[in-house]
């Protein structure tokens, strides 16, 4: 993805950003934080990967600033309900969103009339973590590599389908991009979440599954599910032995989900930088980094400008793919 800022680029700037945070000469970083509670809204139910990541991050930032950051789970419409609420909140820094690729890229692109503009209606604060997706196959699929899988699919057009956690989810888009770049045919079987899709993969009801790595990790480790490839260009630190699709002959292939903090539009620049600095400082802590890696994530920590640039690049990348696949909000 040539137009986007890489995760390595994000991380390279973290040290400098954190240094700016603790430097007393940096007036912008010394802006006062909101009085009272800060609410970090999670756009999905409790217990999922985004919720777990949000709680670890909120706890660390709370320790740094000496005041409480509370998590509020606002599920509904794939994250649209929560994102709409934050977009309409006061821009005082008391209401923040743990946004995802779904809330800020996929949903707005799929909706006929999106209730918010993912760029104009929010203030970008910091990218926290990226999480790869993974391509898995059932025990009945006689392929042990991406090239073998492609050969199998081309020899049997229309015979194999693939599952995902739902229409328009990051795993669904991973599958559609794979079909496009590999030139293969697979019908998409959408599920209401990753768990039922994984159950059908293990049970042999579907031969191929694209899933978020954090959700698939326990079954990969136990040997219950067989992973062929990771969807990021760089191998996952939690599964270094699993190759990437990019290194398997498709250098332009890259998909992942992410968690980034956003506030409502028009937050004061000094407040935005102060909040961003605190989140960057938290992500730079070795303890939190290790927890994120254990959740199959890659810690990032980025400036508001970097999040904004990444968001625009994601929208430009996925717009044509979503349109070509005919994906629409359910």
C-alpha positions in Angstrom: 0.0 0.0 0.0 2.2 2.7 -1.3 0.1 5.7 -0.1 -0.1 4.8 3.5 2.3 5.3 6.4 3.7 2.0 7.5 3.4 0.6 11.0 7.2 0.7 11.2 7.0 4.4 10.3 4.5 4.9 13.1 6.7 3.2 15.6 9.8 5.1 14.5 8.3 8.3 15.6 7.0 7.1 19.0 10.2 7.7 20.9 10.5 11.3 19.7 6.8 11.9 20.5 7.2 10.6 24.0 10.3 12.7 24.5 8.3 15.7 23.5 5.6 14.8 26.0 8.0 14.8 29.0 9.9 17.9 27.9 8.8 20.9 30.0 9.6 23.3 27.1 6.8 21.7 25.0 3.9 24.0 25.8 1.4 22.0 23.7 2.1 18.8 25.6 1.3 20.6 28.9 -2.3 21.4 28.1 -4.6 20.6 30.9 -6.6 17.4 30.7 -10.4 17.3 31.1 -11.6 17.6 34.7 -13.3 14.5 36.1 -13.8 11.2 34.3 -12.7 10.5 30.8 -14.9 7.9 29.0 -13.3 5.7 26.4 -16.2 4.2 24.4 -15.6 0.7 22.9 -17.9 0.1 19.9 -18.3 -3.6 20.6 -19.5 -5.9 23.5 -17.3 -6.6 26.5 -14.8 -9.5 26.2 -13.8 -9.1 22.5 -10.3 -8.1 21.4 -11.0 -4.4 21.1 -12.5 -4.4 24.6 -9.5 -6.2 26.1 -7.0 -3.9 24.4 -9.0 -0.8 25.4 -9.0 -1.9 29.1 -5.2 -2.5 29.2 -4.6 0.9 27.5 -7.0 2.8 29.7 -5.5 1.4 32.8 -2.0 2.4 31.8 -3.0 6.0 30.8 -5.1 6.4 34.0 -1.9 5.5 36.0 0.1 8.1 34.1 -2.4 11.0 34.4 -3.7 10.2 37.9 -7.3 10.2 37.0 -9.8 7.6 35.9 -10.5 6.6 32.4 -13.7 4.4 32.3 -14.6 2.0 29.6 -18.2 2.1 28.2 -19.2 -0.7 25.8 -21.7 0.7 23.2 -22.4 -2.2 20.8 -24.6 -1.9 17.7 -24.6 -1.8 13.9 -21.0 -2.9 13.7 -19.7 0.1 15.7 -21.8 2.8 14.0 -23.9 3.5 17.2 -20.8 4.2 19.3 -19.0 6.2 16.6 -22.1 8.3 16.0 -22.3 9.1 19.7 -18.7 10.2 19.9 -19.0 12.3 16.7 -21.8 14.2 18.4 -20.1 14.6 21.8 -18.6 17.9 23.1 -15.0 18.3 21.9 -13.7 18.7 25.4 -11.7 15.4 25.6 -14.0 13.7 28.1 -15.5 11.4 25.5 -13.2 9.3 23.3 -13.7 6.4 21.0 -11.5 3.3 20.5 -12.1 3.3 16.7 -11.4 0.4 14.4 -11.1 -0.1 10.6 -14.8 -1.0 10.8 -16.0 2.2 12.4 -13.7 4.5 10.3 -13.3 2.8 7.0 -15.5 -0.2 6.2 -18.9 0.9 7.6 -18.8 4.5 6.1 -17.8 3.0 2.7 -20.6 0.4 2.7 -23.4 2.6 4.0 -25.7 4.2 1.5 -26.0 7.3 3.7 -23.4 7.1 6.5 -24.4 8.9 9.7 -21.0 10.5 10.1 -17.9 11.4 8.1 -15.0 9.3 9.4 -12.5 12.1 8.8 -14.4 15.4 9.2 -16.5 14.4 12.2 -13.6 13.2 14.4 -10.3 14.3 15.8 -7.6 11.7 15.4 -5.5 11.1 18.6 -3.3 8.0 18.3 -3.1 4.7 16.6 -2.7 2.1 19.4 -2.2 -1.3 17.7 -2.6 -3.2 14.5 -3.7 -6.8 14.4 -3.2 -9.2 11.4 -5.9 -11.3 9.9 -5.0 -15.0 9.1 -6.0 -17.4 6.4 -6.9 -20.9 7.8 -7.9 -24.1 6.1 -9.8 -27.2 7.4 -8.1 -30.6 7.7 -9.8 -31.7 4.5 -8.0 -29.1 2.3 -4.9 -30.6 0.9 -2.8 -27.5 0.8 0.1 -26.6 3.0 1.0 -23.3 1.4 -0.6 -20.3 -0.3 0.7 -21.5 -3.7 -0.7 -25.0 -3.2 -4.0 -23.5 -2.2 -4.2 -21.2 -5.2 -3.4 -24.2 -7.5 -6.2 -26.2 -5.8 -8.7 -23.3 -6.3 -7.8 -22.8 -9.9 -8.1 -26.5 -10.6 -11.5 -26.5 -9.0 -13.2 -23.2 -9.8 -16.4 -22.6 -7.8 -15.9 -25.7 -5.6 -14.5 -24.0 -2.6 -15.9 -21.2 -0.5 -14.5 -19.2 2.4 -16.0 -18.0 5.6 -15.6 -14.8 7.6 -17.1 -13.1 10.7 -19.6 -11.2 8.5 -20.2 -9.0 5.4 -17.8 -6.1 5.3 -15.7 -7.2 8.2 -11.9 -7.0 7.9 -11.6 -10.8 7.3 -14.2 -10.5 4.5 -12.2 -7.8 2.9 -9.1 -9.9 3.3 -10.8 -12.7 1.4 -11.9 -10.4 -1.4 -8.5 -8.9 -1.8 -7.0 -12.4 -1.9 -9.4 -13.4 -4.7 -8.6 -10.3 -6.7 -4.8 -10.6 -6.5 -4.6 -14.4 -6.8 -7.2 -14.6 -9.6 -9.3 -17.3 -7.9 -13.0 -17.9 -7.4 -14.5 -18.4 -3.9 -18.0 -17.7 -2.7 -18.2 -15.9 0.6 -20.1 -17.4 3.5 -20.7 -14.8 6.1 -21.2 -15.7 9.8 -22.4 -13.7 12.8 -19.0 -13.5 14.4 -15.6 -15.3 14.3 -16.5 -18.0 16.8 -19.3 -19.7 14.8 -17.2 -19.5 11.6 -14.3 -21.1 13.4 -16.5 -23.9 14.7 -17.6 -24.7 11.1 -14.0 -24.6 9.9 -13.0 -27.1 12.5 -16.1 -29.2 11.9 -15.4 -29.3 8.1 -18.5 -27.3 7.1 -16.3 -24.7 5.4 -12.9 -25.3 3.9 -11.3 -21.9 4.2 -11.6 -19.1 6.8 -10.2 -15.6 7.1 -10.2 -14.6 10.7 -8.6 -12.0 13.0 -5.4 -13.5 14.4 -6.2 -12.6 18.0 -9.4 -14.6 17.8 -7.8 -17.6 16.0 -4.7 -17.7 18.1 -5.8 -20.2 20.8 -6.9 -22.8 18.2 -3.7 -22.3 16.1 -1.6 -22.9 19.2 -3.5 -26.0 20.1 -3.3 -27.4 16.6 -7.1 -27.4 16.2 -6.9 -24.9 13.3 -4.3 -24.9 10.5 -3.0 -21.4 9.5 -1.5 -21.0 6.0 -0.6 -17.3 6.1 -0.7 -14.0 7.9 -2.2 -11.0 6.1 0.3 -8.3 7.1 3.5 -7.8 5.1 5.5 -8.5 8.2 5.3 -11.8 10.1 3.5 -11.7 13.5 5.7 -11.6 16.6 3.3 -14.1 18.3 3.5 -16.5 15.3 6.9 -16.0 13.6 6.8 -19.4 11.9 3.6 -18.5 9.9 4.5 -16.9 6.5 2.7 -13.9 5.1 0.7 -13.8 1.9 2.9 -11.0 0.7 6.0 -13.2 0.9 4.2 -16.0 -0.8 4.2 -14.2 -4.2 1.8 -11.2 -3.6 4.0 -8.3 -2.4 1.1 -5.9 -2.7 -1.2 -7.9 -0.4 -1.7 -6.5 3.1 -4.7 -6.3 5.4 -5.1 -5.9 9.1 -7.5 -4.5 11.6 -6.5 -1.7 14.0 -7.5 0.2 17.1 -7.0 3.9 17.2 -8.3 6.6 19.6 -10.5 9.4 18.3 -12.3 12.3 19.8 -15.1 14.5 18.4 -14.2 17.0 15.7 -12.8 20.4 16.7 -10.9 19.3 19.8 -8.4 22.0 20.7 -5.0 21.2 19.2 -3.1 21.5 22.5 -5.6 19.1 24.2 -5.4 16.7 21.3 -1.6 16.6 21.4 -1.6 16.2 25.2 -4.0 13.2 25.0 -2.0 11.8 22.0 1.2 12.1 24.0 -0.2 10.2 26.9 -1.5 7.3 24.7 1.9 7.2 22.9 3.7 7.1 26.2 1.5 4.2 27.4 2.1 2.2 24.2 5.8 2.7 24.6 5.8 1.1 28.0 7.4 -2.4 27.8 4.7 -4.0 30.0 1.8 -2.8 27.8 3.7 -3.6 24.6 4.1 -7.2 25.8 0.4 -7.5 26.6 -0.5 -6.2 23.1 1.9 -8.7 21.5 0.4 -11.5 23.5 -2.9 -10.5 22.0 -1.3 -11.0 18.5 -1.1 -7.2 18.0 1.7 -5.0 16.9 2.0 -1.9 19.1 2.1 1.4 17.2 1.7 4.7 19.1 1.4 7.5 16.6 0.7 11.2 16.2 -2.6 12.7 15.2 -1.3 13.6 11.8 -0.1 10.1 11.2 -3.5 8.6 12.1 -5.2 11.1 9.8 -2.9 10.2 6.9 -3.3 6.5 7.5 -7.1 6.8 7.7 -7.3 8.6 4.3 -5.0 6.0 2.8 -7.2 3.2 4.1 -10.4 4.8 2.7 -8.7 5.2 -0.7 -7.5 1.6 -0.7 -10.7 -0.1 0.4 -13.3 2.0 -1.5 -12.7 0.4 -4.9 -12.5 -3.1 -3.4 -15.8 -2.7 -1.5 -17.5 -1.3 -4.6 -16.1 -4.1 -6.9 -17.3 -6.7 -4.5 -20.8 -5.1 -4.2 -20.6 -5.0 -0.4 -23.4 -3.0 1.3 -24.4 -2.5 4.9 -26.9 -5.1 6.0 
